[in-house]
Amino acid sequence: MRLGVLEKRAVLVDDGHRLAIDVAEASDGRFGPSITAIYNVWDDFAAWAHDIDPANGSVFDATLENPIPEPAQVFAIGLNYAEHAAESKYDIPDFPPVFTKYRTSLAGPVGVVELTGPKIDWEVELVAVISRAAHRVSEADGWDYVAGLTIGQDISDRETQFNAHPPQFSLGKSYPGYAPMGPVVVTPDEFADRDDLELSCAVNGEQMQKGRTSEMIFSVPQLVSRLSHITPLLPGDIIFTGTPSGVGMGRTPQRFLTDGDVLTSRIAGIGEIEQRFVATAETR
C-alpha cells in the first residue's frame, strides 16, 4: 500500500504515482480525509485498504504533499552509518544519538527551500512512521509498530549547528523546509527486503550519497525498541533513521548547497523527492 496526500486529502496511490483513490470517498467517510486521523486508527484502516486497488483510481496531475504533516513527535538519529560517523570524526555510538527536527521544518516532497547560510548540507534518510502506541517494545516486535516508510532529507545549516558549544543539532536542522518528506508512505510488506533498501541523493544530477539501510548501525526495529523503552511512541510519530556517508561537510574540500542547486533524493521502492535551493537577500 502507498498512502499519500493530495490537496490535503488522504489518497491511496499506485506504483507509478499517477493514479489515486480518495480514501474518504472510497470508505464512505469511515477514514479520512485527514491523513493524521488515519494513523490514529491504522490497524482498521490497513485492513480496509488491503482490498482497494489504486490502479482503479483517477489520474491526477497535482503534486503529492507531505504524507505525515502533523506528527506528535519527530525523532532523528545521528551517526547511524559507520562511514558517516567516520567522515564526521565521531566514534560509532553504543546507543543511537537522538535529536528532533521541529514540526515547522516539515515540508512536502517537491519544493523550493531558502538557503539560510553558506554551509547548507544534505542528508538523505529513510523515515519510519509509527502505526500504533508503542511502549517498551521488544526489538523482535519492532516492525509490528511501523505503518510504513518514506523518504526524508535532514537538511542542515552547519553554521547554526556547530557554532554553539555543545552543537545545536535540532535548531540547525529545523529552518522552514529543512525536513521534506514523501512522496508516499509505503507499507513494509511492499518491499522484498524491508531491512535492505538502497538510498541515494544527487545535487544537479551528480551523485553525492549512496548506501543501503542494511548498513545502519541501529535497524528500524532496534530504533523502535530503544526509543520506546525511554518514551512512548505515538501513532503517526516519525523517525528519521540517519544518513549514509557523502555529506558535504565530510568532503575534501567541503561542498555545500548554493543558489539554484537541485537536490534529488531517492529510495528504491518508494520514489524520489526534489528540492530547489534559492538564496535570500541575506545569503547572496
Disulfide bonds with the S-S distance in Angstrom:
none
